[in-house]
């Protein structure tokens, strides 16, 4: 995916170089090259971002559960120690 993006940026750079004015070249490069490439790379990366966020959320829930379990175990141990 990234090699195609780099190739398209190169093509639009070559198109921009052949423009008659500097302003037209800059506009061509950004409007035909950079902007569409950023949009496509962002949209193509959204499943991976969603997966990473889901994994982080699951990891956080597991940590909370393990800390709650540890707290309950330590509370139970304290109450048994106090009863003795």
Beta strands, then each sheet from edge to edge (+ up, - down):
end
